């Protein structure tokens, strides 16, 4: 009987110490709470990044020399909606080659290639610049982990496919790597 009481006491002490330890770590953590558990199976269900870049095999490697990532300054949207939403506020349609969704309008981390990319057209008349729009307002809690991972993978694919120098990739000032 004494051994059973000892086991129960040790179990309760272990649970209590783990709970207190977790509470202390969370209190000391300055970062935002996670947007949810990271699921590798959910990530793998997304289309491969190479599918978004695929139609470029006939494009000369020197055509694209720079990559620019920017925020949509919206809470949601997709490639089709974004043009309408931003066009209503600014009076002109936004120009981007890719959109990375946040789960509100397009799947979380889903990469959509715009018509400009499919037709290999320039954005804002800037030669050689691939523009990637990440759905979100730019605050630290508006961008999901999937968006960050998928954007980085897309950039790596573009850099590799078009032999773009990594120094020619521009992220927003508050981008999280």
Secondary structure, DSSP 4 states (H G I P E B T S, - for coil): -HHHHHHHHHHHHHHHHHHHHHHHHHHH--SPPPSS---HHHHHTSPPHHHHHGGGTTS-TTS--EEEEEE-SSSS--HHHHHHHHHHHHSS----SEEE--SSSS-TT-EEE-HHHHTT--BTTBTTEEEEEESS-SSTTTS-HHHHHHHHHHHHHHHHHHT--GGGEE--TT---
